[in-house]
Amino acid sequence: MAVPRLAITMGDPAGIGPEIIAKAGARLAPRLHAGELSLLVIGSVTALRAAEALLATPPIPEIEEAAQAAPLAILAAGNEREPIRLGEMSAEGGRLAYLAIEKAVHLAQSGAIAGLVTAPLNKEALNLAGYAYSGHTDMLADLTGARDSVMMLAHGDFRVSHLTTHVALAEVPSKLTPARLRRVIELTAAMLRSLGIAHPRIGIAALNPHAGEGGIFGREDIDVTAPLVATYEGSDITVIGPVPGDTVFVKLRGRSYDAVVAMYHDQGHVPVKLLGFDVDPATGEWKALSGVNISLGLPIIRTSVDHGTAFDIAGKGLANEESLIEAIDFALELARHRAA
């Protein structure tokens, strides 16, 4: 079976995307040369060359057409209109980030690539460029015509899907509907099956403290979540909940579940990132961040790093490529499963 070709979109070229791509390319060189990987970077060639010079990594060859064969190459996202200043948000950075995604989606839809891995973009820069999206997830849903999508974060076998993501906390209760919760559960189960888990076990985090404490702290868990969970009794998906948010992730870490559905952004992001951050005990500074962001419900495969553009360290050579390599490996596993 041929090795699936994956695209890596650079994200905002003013951030750490170019650096982690250059570092990942150097680390993955043995696998690339052995024919175990095939990667196509899409983004700013100028930004990548600057990162390679900074890090003294081998230059990734540029190609003019995606069809050109190479184990590792870069394809320009589009014409570069203005210079990019590292660490500075700009409409040009947002424009190039969008063009890279748009090109990657077209390649995935045509079958030229098996999936895409995204480096981080800046939401404000994206909107400055005229693209009114809150991030990758809704942009990809729009570009692919998906009805909706779901964000899953994974750190090893610690997997968390999200009912909502980039919405105000005050809006979350109204987003908890039986239809949305069922959609998230079904997509989460499908992802777990694609990882070889035949009978998924999914824990549902409660929205309110103590799952509402009999209605004292809110009735959403009682009136919406519990009845929906009951409909899965006897099915091939084991769904448990609502489980109070202060214990559900401890149970996930103890492997009582294969994944958890979180109700809102921070409820799901905090435990995954707490596990993924590697903090230097002497200085208190973080040295690395591992973890993968996976989009569920899209017609194409998409994984991503689990961190932002980190404008504050862009151009300093400090960015860590671990999350990008994890995202590449996760996308490769999904692509192989889909091909099989």
Secondary structure, DSSP 8 states (H G I E B T S, - for coil): ----EEEEE---TTTTHHHHHHHHHHHTHHHHHTTS-EEEEEE-HHHHHHHHHHHT-----B-SSTTS--SEEEEE-S---S---TT---HHHHHHHHHHHHHHHHHHHHTSSSEEEE----HHHHHHTT---SSHHHHHHHHHT-S--EEEEEETTEEEEES--SS-GGGHHHH--HHHHHHHHHHHHHHHHHTT-SS-EEEEE-SSGGGGGGGTT-SHIIIIIHHHHHTTTTSSSEEEEEE-HHHHHHHHHTTS-SEEEESSHHHHHHHHHHHHEEE-TTT--EEEE--EEEEES-SS-EEEESS---GGGTTTT----HHHHHHHHHHHHHHHHHH-
